[in-house]
Amino acid sequence: MYQYTDFDRQFVHNRAAQYRDQLERNLAGTLSDDEFKPLRLQNGWYVQRYAPMLRVAVPYGELASRQLRALATIARQYDQPSAQVYQTAQSTQAQFGTLNMPTGYGHFTTRQNVQYNWIPLDKSADVMDLLASVDMHGIQTSGNCIRNITSDERAGIAADELVDPRPFAEIMRQWSTLHPEFAFLPRKFKIAISGALEDRAATRWHDVGLHVLRNADNEIGFKVWVGGGMGRTPVIASVIRDFLPWNQILNYLEAIVRVYNRWGRRDNMYKARIKILVKAEGQRFIDEVEVEYQQIMTVDGAPHTIPEAELIRISASFAPPVLADFAPAASQKEAASLSAADPTEYAHWLQQNVAAHKNPALRAVTLSFKRLGQAPGDATADQLDTAAELADRFSAGEVRVTHDQNLLLPWVRAEQLPELWQAARQAGFARANIRLLTDMIACPGGDFCALANARSIPIAEAITERYQDMDELHDLGEIDLHISGCINSCGHHHSGHIGILGVDKDGREWYQVSLGGSDGSTLSGTPMAGKVVGPSFVATEVPDVIEAVLDTYRRERLTGEAFIDTFRRIGMDTFKQAANSVRHPVEPELV
């Protein structure tokens, strides 16, 4: 993991102190709410439906166990609203049948961050200090700036990796943090980077997607995509450079963002993302980026060229841990006996939750945070502490936040798999549903988010409850189910094999269902947006719609054929007919 320098540490502590001063002036009435708003947003503090929401930055998804424990402390001590705020929230949600609104937890996002939904604003400076004490912050997790840079959760360890992208992600993080030219872009700006053959970072769904690779001469460089995004207008990014020398990536990114900053729309927030500019201008945009890049290289003197010594310095932080430093296997014999007693369950876990590693002696193991009675990606304070303990015992004190809202242990010794399975099973993290239907992505939706049109969590719960049979889940195979509570697409519904979008019609919650989307992973193939099956459904119909779609798949599939392949082979019509056959006859069929 990247190790903070004295400068890094002083920087985040100074930022926390600056925020405390701003908060105290706001609470004292000398800094108005309007004046304070951009300042808190720059540190990750939103005000959502009922209470402030904090988004904590987790650069490229890496967390140390000490940081997990700090996140657990925040959940336990600070994610607790006042009685008045909580009673108001429960009273409002009671009309929707929501009786349980949990507090005291964190939420893993699709962009590898952690969010909290209940921290009182007057406690926010204390939380900032606690984050700074473990080298964390919320800087640039909000606002029209370059956001948290995301990556493959298996970066540096994947068996199919060509180049470790983490040193480059860290260099980009440092370059983009508080960049004076890019602090007030037309809209938020998101970068994803991967260095593996399989795209596990959904790079082509980002404003800029980067693949680190080697050319025929074994030189390292970047393939650059630009203009991807979801929201109201889903767009797959376009290739703008097939190979860019690695040391020029900051100069080239500078050119891209300058052109966007100059020409991106500021009169309409719904048309302000770079995807709209790229789609409208096409080759003209690419040409202008090249002109700007040449200006930076020749006239400006290529100021952001990365020195090889700097890459070496940063890369040293990402050296693999020494195996001798791992904790010994304390109960390996007992765990091996347990795995032998439950061979099917253990075999399913090995198949779904355990992945090959660059080091043949190691494995990457995903801890599932998808379970009945808990929203996808949510983690209680106790669960965060337990995950930290597992990281210390089995993964050199490190975890990764995954794009699918789980945690991954990147440094597990193969001989410790039985013991880890036993420990994860006792903690409730060993459900062998990774990449299966119930390993769904979902945003917090209308239960918490002020932007949402409908709730996501009850839909996720209803589907999860219906598909509890592990044999059935494994028979269905790998299926990406994504749920968003509004068109902003925080649940990435466009890229789901099955996507669900909450919409508001005449003040009521309705849900569109789409099929055939993909994020660009090996299973999904070429990234694309799903197609809507027809008019929206009421909440109670959605689980039946999903069941009808999956029954159609079971009936039509060839031996060994995945859901997405069956869909592409037979087309939308058969699935659309099945989905629409379950519509309740007395509900108005609104478009």
GULUM-729079 format. One line per field, with one value per residue (C-alpha): residue number from 1; residue in one letter; x negated, y negated, z negated. Coordinates in Angstrom, 1 decimal. Example, Ala and Ser with C-alpha at 12.3 -4.5 7.8 and 13.67 -1.06 7.14 Angstrom:
# GULUM-729079
nr: [1,2]
rest: [a,s]
xx: [-12.3,-13.7]
yy: [4.5,1.1]
zz: [-7.8,-7.1]
# end
This chain:
# GULUM-729079
nr: [1,2,3,4,5,6,7,8,9,10,11,12,13,14,15,16,17,18,19,20,21,22,23,24,25,26,27,28,29,30,31,32,33,34,35,36,37,38,39,40,41,42,43,44,45,46,47,48,49,50,51,52,53,54,55,56,57,58,59,60,61,62,63,64,65,66,67,68,69,70,71,72,73,74,75,76,77,78,79,80,81,82,83,84,85,86,87,88,89,90,91,92,93,94,95,96,97,98,99,100,101,102,103,104,105,106,107,108,109,110,111,112,113,114,115,116,117,118,119,120,121,122,123,124,125,126,127,128,129,130,131,132,133,134,135,136,137,138,139,140,141,142,143,144,145,146,147,148,149,150,151,152,153,154,155,156,157,158,159,160,161,162,163,164,165,166,167,168,169,170,171,172,173,174,175,176,177,178,179,180,181,182,183,184,185,186,187,188,189,190,191,192,193,194,195,196,197,198,199,200,201,202,203,204,205,206,207,208,209,210,211,212,213,214,215,216,217,218,219,220,221,222,223,224,225,226,227,228,229,230,231,232,233,234,235,236,237,238,239,240,241,242,243,244,245,246,247,248,249,250,251,252,253,254,255,256,257,258,259,260,261,262,263,264,265,266,267,268,269,270,271,272,273,274,275,276,277,278,279,280,281,282,283,284,285,286,287,288,289,290,291,292,293,294,295,296,297,298,299,300,301,302,303,304,305,306,307,308,309,310,311,312,313,314,315,316,317,318,319,320,321,322,323,324,325,326,327,328,329,330,331,332,333,334,335,336,337,338,339,340,341,342,343,344,345,346,347,348,349,350,351,352,353,354,355,356,357,358,359,360,361,362,363,364,365,366,367,368,369,370,371,372,373,374,375,376,377,378,379,380,381,382,383,384,385,386,387,388,389,390,391,392,393,394,395,396,397,398,399,400,401,402,403,404,405,406,407,408,409,410,411,412,413,414,415,416,417,418,419,420,421,422,423,424,425,426,427,428,429,430,431,432,433,434,435,436,437,438,439,440,441,442,443,444,445,446,447,448,449,450,451,452,453,454,455,456,457,458,459,460,461,462,463,464,465,466,467,468,469,470,471,472,473,474,475,476,477,478,479,480,481,482,483,484,485,486,487,488,489,490,491,492,493,494,495,496,497,498,499,500,501,502,503,504,505,506,507,508,509,510,511,512,513,514,515,516,517,518,519,520,521,522,523,524,525,526,527,528,529,530,531,532,533,534,535,536,537,538,539,540,541,542,543,544,545,546,547,548,549,550,551,552,553,554,555,556,557,558,559,560,561,562,563,564,565,566,567,568,569,570,571,572,573,574,575,576,577,578,579,580,581,582,583,584,585,586,587,588,589,590,591]
rest: [m,y,q,y,t,d,f,d,r,q,f,v,h,n,r,a,a,q,y,r,d,q,l,e,r,n,l,a,g,t,l,s,d,d,e,f,k,p,l,r,l,q,n,g,w,y,v,q,r,y,a,p,m,l,r,v,a,v,p,y,g,e,l,a,s,r,q,l,r,a,l,a,t,i,a,r,q,y,d,q,p,s,a,q,v,y,q,t,a,q,s,t,q,a,q,f,g,t,l,n,m,p,t,g,y,g,h,f,t,t,r,q,n,v,q,y,n,w,i,p,l,d,k,s,a,d,v,m,d,l,l,a,s,v,d,m,h,g,i,q,t,s,g,n,c,i,r,n,i,t,s,d,e,r,a,g,i,a,a,d,e,l,v,d,p,r,p,f,a,e,i,m,r,q,w,s,t,l,h,p,e,f,a,f,l,p,r,k,f,k,i,a,i,s,g,a,l,e,d,r,a,a,t,r,w,h,d,v,g,l,h,v,l,r,n,a,d,n,e,i,g,f,k,v,w,v,g,g,g,m,g,r,t,p,v,i,a,s,v,i,r,d,f,l,p,w,n,q,i,l,n,y,l,e,a,i,v,r,v,y,n,r,w,g,r,r,d,n,m,y,k,a,r,i,k,i,l,v,k,a,e,g,q,r,f,i,d,e,v,e,v,e,y,q,q,i,m,t,v,d,g,a,p,h,t,i,p,e,a,e,l,i,r,i,s,a,s,f,a,p,p,v,l,a,d,f,a,p,a,a,s,q,k,e,a,a,s,l,s,a,a,d,p,t,e,y,a,h,w,l,q,q,n,v,a,a,h,k,n,p,a,l,r,a,v,t,l,s,f,k,r,l,g,q,a,p,g,d,a,t,a,d,q,l,d,t,a,a,e,l,a,d,r,f,s,a,g,e,v,r,v,t,h,d,q,n,l,l,l,p,w,v,r,a,e,q,l,p,e,l,w,q,a,a,r,q,a,g,f,a,r,a,n,i,r,l,l,t,d,m,i,a,c,p,g,g,d,f,c,a,l,a,n,a,r,s,i,p,i,a,e,a,i,t,e,r,y,q,d,m,d,e,l,h,d,l,g,e,i,d,l,h,i,s,g,c,i,n,s,c,g,h,h,h,s,g,h,i,g,i,l,g,v,d,k,d,g,r,e,w,y,q,v,s,l,g,g,s,d,g,s,t,l,s,g,t,p,m,a,g,k,v,v,g,p,s,f,v,a,t,e,v,p,d,v,i,e,a,v,l,d,t,y,r,r,e,r,l,t,g,e,a,f,i,d,t,f,r,r,i,g,m,d,t,f,k,q,a,a,n,s,v,r,h,p,v,e,p,e,l,v]
xx: [0.0,-1.0,-2.7,-2.0,-4.9,-5.3,-4.0,-0.9,-0.2,-0.6,1.6,4.7,4.3,4.1,7.2,9.1,8.1,9.2,12.6,13.0,12.6,15.1,17.6,17.3,17.9,20.9,22.4,21.7,23.6,20.6,20.4,23.7,25.1,24.7,21.1,20.4,22.0,19.1,16.6,18.2,18.8,15.1,14.5,17.2,20.0,23.4,26.8,29.2,32.8,32.7,29.2,25.6,23.9,20.1,18.2,14.7,12.1,10.5,8.0,8.1,9.9,7.0,7.5,5.3,6.7,6.1,8.1,11.0,11.0,11.2,14.1,15.7,15.2,16.9,19.9,20.1,19.6,20.7,23.2,26.0,28.6,30.4,33.6,35.6,33.9,34.4,38.0,38.7,37.1,39.0,42.3,41.7,40.6,43.5,45.8,43.6,43.6,40.0,39.8,36.1,33.7,30.3,27.7,24.1,22.8,20.7,21.7,19.2,19.9,19.3,16.5,14.6,15.5,17.2,20.3,22.1,25.7,26.4,23.5,24.7,23.0,21.8,19.7,18.2,14.9,14.3,14.8,12.3,9.7,10.2,9.9,6.7,5.2,5.2,4.2,7.8,10.0,13.1,11.3,12.7,15.4,17.9,18.1,17.2,13.6,11.6,13.0,11.5,9.5,10.7,9.0,9.3,9.6,7.1,4.5,1.0,2.1,4.2,2.9,3.9,2.3,-0.2,-1.2,-0.4,1.8,1.6,-1.6,-0.1,3.2,1.3,-0.6,2.6,4.2,1.4,1.5,5.3,5.7,6.6,5.5,6.2,7.3,9.7,11.4,14.5,15.1,18.5,19.3,17.7,15.0,14.2,11.1,10.7,7.5,6.7,3.6,5.1,6.5,10.0,11.5,12.8,12.9,15.6,13.1,15.1,18.0,15.9,15.1,11.6,10.7,7.1,5.5,1.9,0.2,-3.0,-3.5,-5.4,-8.7,-7.7,-7.4,-4.8,-2.1,1.6,4.6,6.9,10.7,12.7,16.3,18.0,20.7,24.2,26.9,29.7,27.6,25.5,22.4,19.5,16.1,14.3,10.6,8.6,5.1,4.0,0.7,-0.6,-4.1,-3.6,-5.6,-3.3,0.0,0.3,-0.4,2.2,4.8,4.1,4.9,8.2,9.4,8.4,10.5,13.4,13.0,13.0,15.9,18.1,21.5,22.2,25.7,27.3,26.1,27.8,25.6,22.4,20.5,17.7,19.6,22.0,19.1,17.3,20.5,21.4,18.0,16.5,13.2,13.1,12.8,10.0,8.2,8.4,7.0,4.0,3.5,3.6,1.3,-1.3,-1.0,-1.8,-4.7,-6.4,-5.5,-4.8,-7.8,-5.9,-5.8,-4.0,-6.3,-6.8,-10.5,-11.4,-12.9,-9.5,-7.7,-10.3,-9.8,-6.0,-6.2,-8.2,-5.2,-3.3,-5.9,-4.2,-4.3,-6.9,-5.2,-7.1,-5.3,-1.9,-0.3,-0.6,2.3,3.6,6.3,5.6,6.3,9.6,10.6,9.5,11.7,14.6,14.1,14.1,17.3,19.1,17.4,20.2,20.4,16.6,16.2,18.8,16.9,13.6,15.3,17.0,15.1,11.5,9.4,6.0,3.1,0.0,-1.9,-1.0,-1.3,1.4,5.1,7.4,10.5,13.7,15.7,19.4,21.4,24.6,27.0,30.7,31.7,28.8,28.6,26.0,22.6,23.6,21.3,22.0,19.3,18.8,18.5,15.9,13.9,14.2,13.0,10.0,9.3,9.5,7.2,4.6,4.8,4.9,4.0,1.0,3.4,4.8,8.2,9.7,13.1,14.5,16.6,19.4,19.5,17.7,14.2,11.4,8.4,5.5,2.7,4.1,1.8,3.3,2.8,4.8,8.0,9.7,9.1,10.1,13.3,14.2,13.5,15.4,18.3,18.6,18.6,21.2,18.8,18.5,21.7,20.6,22.6,19.9,20.9,24.2,27.7,27.7,24.3,26.2,25.1,27.6,27.4,29.0,32.0,34.9,34.5,31.6,30.7,32.4,32.0,33.7,37.1,37.7,36.2,33.6,33.1,36.5,36.3,32.9,34.2,37.3,35.2,32.6,35.3,36.7,33.4,31.9,31.4,27.7,28.2,30.6,28.2,25.4,27.6,28.5,24.8,23.2,25.6,25.0,28.1,27.8,30.3,30.5,33.0,32.8,31.5,28.1,27.3,25.2,26.3,25.0,28.2,27.3,24.4,26.3,27.3,30.5,30.9,33.6,34.2,36.5,38.7,41.3,44.7,47.4,45.7,45.5,42.6,42.3,39.4,38.1,36.4,33.6,31.8,28.5,26.2,22.6,19.6,16.9,15.7,14.8,18.2,20.1,18.0,18.1,19.6,23.1,26.2,29.2,32.5,35.8,38.3,41.3,43.5,42.6,43.6,44.8,42.5,44.5,44.2,40.5,39.5,42.1,40.6,37.1,38.4,40.1,37.0,34.9,37.4,37.2,33.4,33.6,36.0,34.0,30.4,28.0,25.9,23.4,24.6,24.6,27.6,26.0,25.1,28.6,30.0,27.8,28.5,32.3,32.8,35.0,38.5,38.9,37.6,39.7,42.9,42.1,41.5,44.6,46.8,46.6,48.0,50.8,54.0,55.5,52.4,52.3,49.8,47.9,45.0]
yy: [0.0,-3.6,-5.0,-8.6,-10.9,-13.7,-16.1,-13.9,-13.6,-17.3,-18.1,-16.1,-17.3,-20.9,-20.3,-18.8,-21.8,-24.2,-22.4,-22.6,-26.4,-26.6,-24.4,-26.4,-29.7,-28.2,-26.9,-30.3,-32.0,-34.0,-31.8,-31.4,-28.0,-29.1,-30.1,-26.9,-24.6,-24.5,-24.2,-21.1,-19.6,-19.9,-17.6,-15.1,-16.3,-16.3,-17.0,-14.3,-13.4,-13.3,-13.9,-14.7,-12.1,-11.7,-10.2,-9.0,-8.7,-5.3,-5.8,-2.8,-0.8,0.0,0.0,1.0,2.8,-0.2,-2.3,0.2,0.0,-3.8,-3.4,-1.1,-3.6,-6.3,-4.0,-3.0,-6.5,-9.0,-7.4,-8.0,-10.7,-12.7,-11.2,-14.0,-13.4,-9.7,-9.9,-12.3,-9.9,-6.8,-8.7,-9.7,-6.3,-4.5,-5.5,-3.2,-0.4,-0.9,0.0,0.5,-2.3,-1.0,-3.3,-2.7,-1.4,-2.3,-1.7,-0.6,-2.3,-1.2,-3.8,-2.1,-4.8,-4.5,-6.5,-7.2,-8.4,-9.6,-11.6,-14.9,-17.9,-19.3,-16.1,-16.3,-18.0,-15.2,-12.7,-14.6,-14.5,-10.8,-10.1,-12.2,-10.2,-7.1,-9.0,-9.3,-12.2,-13.1,-15.6,-15.7,-13.0,-15.7,-18.7,-19.4,-18.2,-15.1,-12.5,-9.4,-7.4,-3.8,-0.6,3.1,4.6,7.2,4.5,5.7,9.3,10.5,13.5,11.8,8.5,7.0,3.9,2.9,-0.2,-1.3,-3.5,-5.4,-5.8,-7.2,-9.6,-10.7,-11.2,-13.5,-15.4,-15.9,-16.8,-20.5,-21.1,-24.8,-24.6,-21.7,-22.6,-24.0,-21.9,-21.9,-18.7,-15.9,-14.0,-10.3,-8.3,-4.5,-2.5,1.1,3.1,6.5,8.4,8.5,5.1,5.4,1.6,0.8,-1.6,-2.4,-3.6,-6.5,-10.0,-8.7,-5.0,-3.9,-0.5,-0.1,2.2,3.2,2.7,5.0,3.6,4.3,0.6,-0.5,-2.9,-3.6,-3.0,-6.0,-6.0,-9.2,-10.2,-7.3,-7.6,-6.6,-8.9,-10.1,-9.4,-6.2,-6.4,-4.0,-5.8,-6.1,-5.3,-8.6,-7.1,-3.5,-3.9,-6.8,-6.5,-6.1,-9.1,-11.4,-10.4,-13.5,-15.9,-14.1,-14.1,-17.8,-18.3,-16.3,-18.1,-21.5,-21.0,-19.8,-22.7,-25.1,-23.7,-21.6,-23.0,-25.0,-26.1,-22.7,-20.3,-17.4,-18.0,-19.1,-15.8,-15.2,-12.4,-14.9,-17.0,-14.0,-12.6,-16.0,-16.9,-13.5,-13.8,-17.6,-16.9,-14.4,-16.9,-19.7,-17.4,-16.7,-20.4,-21.1,-18.2,-19.4,-22.9,-21.4,-19.3,-22.0,-25.4,-24.6,-22.3,-19.1,-20.1,-17.0,-14.4,-11.7,-11.1,-7.4,-8.0,-9.2,-6.1,-3.9,-5.8,-5.4,-1.8,-0.9,-1.5,1.3,4.0,7.3,8.1,10.6,13.9,14.5,11.5,13.3,14.6,18.4,20.7,21.4,23.9,25.2,28.8,28.0,25.8,28.5,31.0,28.6,28.1,31.9,32.1,29.6,30.3,28.8,25.5,25.2,26.1,23.4,20.9,21.8,21.5,18.1,16.3,17.3,16.1,16.9,14.8,13.5,15.4,19.1,19.6,16.9,16.4,13.4,13.9,11.9,11.4,11.2,8.2,9.3,11.0,11.0,8.2,5.9,3.5,4.4,2.9,2.0,3.0,2.5,1.3,4.9,6.2,3.6,4.6,8.3,7.6,5.9,8.9,11.2,8.9,9.0,12.8,13.7,10.8,8.8,6.2,5.1,5.2,3.8,2.3,3.9,2.4,4.8,3.4,6.2,6.5,8.5,10.0,9.7,11.7,15.0,18.0,21.0,23.3,21.0,21.1,23.7,21.7,18.5,20.1,21.2,17.7,16.0,18.4,17.6,13.9,14.2,13.3,16.7,16.8,18.2,15.8,13.7,12.8,14.6,13.0,11.9,10.3,7.3,3.7,1.2,-2.5,-3.7,-5.0,-6.9,-5.6,-8.1,-10.0,-13.3,-12.8,-9.4,-8.9,-5.5,-3.2,-0.6,1.2,2.9,4.1,5.6,7.2,8.7,10.3,11.5,13.1,14.9,16.4,17.8,21.4,21.6,24.6,22.5,19.5,21.7,23.3,19.8,19.0,15.6,12.7,9.0,7.4,3.6,1.3,-2.5,-4.7,-7.4,-8.3,-9.4,-5.7,-5.3,-1.7,-1.3,0.2,-0.5,2.0,4.8,8.0,7.1,3.5,1.9,-1.9,-3.6,-6.3,-8.7,-8.8,-11.0,-10.9,-7.1,-4.7,-2.7,-0.7,-0.2,3.1,3.4,6.4,7.0,4.4,5.2,3.5,4.9,7.8,11.1,12.6,9.7,9.0,5.6,2.9,1.8,0.3,2.5,2.1,1.4,4.2,1.8,-0.3,-0.5,1.9,1.3,2.4,5.6,6.7,6.5,9.8,11.6,9.9,11.0,14.6,14.6,13.4,16.1,18.8,17.9,18.2,21.6,22.8,21.3,21.8,24.2,26.5,24.4,21.1,18.0,15.7,12.9,15.3,16.7,13.2,12.2,15.4,15.3,11.5,9.2,10.2,13.5,12.0,8.9,11.0,12.9,9.8,8.0,11.1,10.6,7.1,6.6,6.1,3.4,1.1,-1.7,-0.8,-4.1,-4.7]
zz: [0.0,0.5,-2.6,-3.5,-3.6,-6.3,-3.7,-3.0,-6.6,-7.4,-4.4,-5.6,-9.2,-8.1,-5.9,-8.9,-11.1,-8.3,-8.1,-11.9,-11.8,-8.9,-10.8,-14.0,-12.2,-10.5,-13.8,-15.4,-12.6,-11.2,-8.1,-6.4,-5.2,-1.6,-2.2,-4.1,-1.6,1.0,-1.8,-3.3,0.1,0.9,-2.1,-1.3,-3.4,-1.7,-3.3,-2.2,-2.8,-6.6,-7.7,-6.5,-4.4,-4.5,-1.6,-2.6,0.2,0.6,3.4,5.9,3.1,0.8,-3.0,-5.8,-8.8,-11.1,-8.6,-8.7,-12.5,-12.3,-9.9,-12.4,-15.2,-13.0,-12.5,-16.1,-17.7,-15.1,-12.7,-15.2,-14.5,-17.2,-18.4,-16.7,-13.3,-13.5,-14.6,-11.7,-9.3,-10.6,-10.5,-6.9,-5.8,-7.6,-4.7,-2.5,-5.0,-6.0,-9.7,-10.1,-9.2,-10.6,-12.0,-13.0,-9.7,-6.6,-3.0,-0.3,3.0,6.6,6.8,3.9,1.4,-2.0,-3.0,-6.2,-6.3,-9.9,-11.2,-12.8,-11.2,-14.5,-14.9,-11.4,-12.4,-15.0,-12.3,-10.0,-12.8,-13.2,-9.5,-9.4,-12.2,-9.9,-6.7,-5.3,-4.3,-2.2,0.2,3.7,3.1,4.1,6.4,10.0,9.8,10.5,8.1,6.4,9.0,9.1,10.2,10.4,6.9,7.9,9.0,8.3,7.7,10.6,12.6,15.8,15.0,17.5,15.5,11.9,12.3,8.6,8.8,11.7,9.9,6.9,9.1,10.7,7.3,6.2,9.4,9.3,5.6,5.4,8.9,9.3,12.9,12.4,9.1,10.8,13.9,15.7,13.9,11.8,13.5,12.9,13.9,13.8,14.5,15.1,16.0,16.6,19.6,18.0,17.3,13.7,13.2,15.8,17.4,20.5,18.4,17.0,18.2,18.8,18.9,18.8,19.6,18.8,21.3,23.1,26.8,29.2,27.9,24.3,23.6,21.0,22.0,21.8,24.0,23.4,23.6,23.1,22.8,21.0,18.4,17.3,16.1,18.4,21.5,21.2,23.4,23.9,24.0,27.3,27.9,28.2,28.0,28.6,27.0,24.9,23.3,19.5,18.5,20.5,18.9,16.7,19.6,21.7,19.0,18.5,22.2,22.0,18.9,20.3,23.4,21.4,19.0,22.0,23.9,21.5,21.0,17.9,18.7,18.3,15.6,17.4,20.5,18.7,18.5,20.9,22.6,24.1,25.5,27.0,28.5,30.0,31.3,32.2,34.1,33.5,29.8,30.4,32.6,30.1,27.4,29.6,30.3,26.5,25.8,28.3,26.8,23.4,24.7,26.8,25.6,21.9,21.7,20.7,17.1,15.8,17.4,14.8,13.9,13.8,10.3,9.1,10.5,8.8,5.5,5.6,6.8,3.8,1.6,3.5,3.0,1.9,-1.8,-3.0,-3.5,-6.7,-8.2,-8.0,-11.2,-11.5,-10.9,-14.4,-13.6,-10.1,-11.0,-12.5,-9.5,-7.1,-8.9,-8.7,-4.9,-4.5,-6.5,-4.2,-0.8,1.4,-0.5,-0.6,3.1,4.0,1.9,3.6,7.0,6.4,3.8,4.4,7.4,8.8,7.7,9.5,6.8,7.2,3.4,2.7,3.5,3.6,1.5,1.6,-1.6,-0.7,-2.2,-0.4,-2.8,-3.7,-6.1,-5.1,-2.2,0.5,-0.5,-4.1,-6.9,-10.6,-13.0,-14.3,-10.7,-9.9,-13.0,-12.1,-8.5,-10.0,-12.2,-9.1,-7.2,-10.0,-10.3,-6.6,-4.4,-5.8,-7.2,-3.9,-2.2,1.1,1.7,4.8,7.6,6.6,3.0,1.2,-0.4,1.0,-0.9,1.5,-0.3,-1.4,-1.6,0.2,-2.7,-4.9,-2.8,-5.0,-8.1,-6.4,-5.2,-8.7,-10.1,-7.3,-7.7,-11.4,-10.6,-7.9,-5.1,-3.4,-1.4,2.0,4.1,5.6,9.2,8.7,8.7,5.0,5.3,6.6,6.8,5.3,4.4,1.1,3.1,1.7,-1.9,-2.2,1.0,1.6,5.4,5.6,7.2,5.6,3.1,4.0,0.8,0.5,4.1,3.4,0.2,2.0,4.7,2.2,0.1,3.1,4.1,0.9,2.3,3.0,5.3,7.4,7.5,8.7,11.3,12.6,12.8,13.0,13.4,12.8,11.2,10.7,9.0,9.1,7.3,9.9,13.4,11.9,12.0,8.9,8.9,12.5,13.7,17.3,17.1,15.4,17.3,15.5,14.5,12.4,12.3,9.9,11.4,10.1,11.8,10.3,6.9,6.8,7.0,10.3,11.7,15.2,16.0,18.6,20.0,21.8,20.2,19.5,17.8,20.0,17.9,19.5,18.6,20.0,23.1,24.8,22.6,23.5,22.0,21.4,23.2,21.3,21.6,21.7,19.3,15.7,12.9,9.4,6.6,5.8,9.4,9.7,8.1,10.3,13.3,12.4,11.8,15.2,16.9,15.2,15.9,19.6,19.4,17.8,20.5,23.4,22.4,24.0,21.8,19.9,21.4,19.2,18.9,20.9,23.7,23.9,24.0,26.9,28.8,28.7,28.4,26.3,27.6,25.7,22.4,22.9,23.4,20.2,18.2,19.3,18.7,14.9,14.9,12.4,14.4,12.2,12.3,15.0,17.6,17.6,19.9]
# end
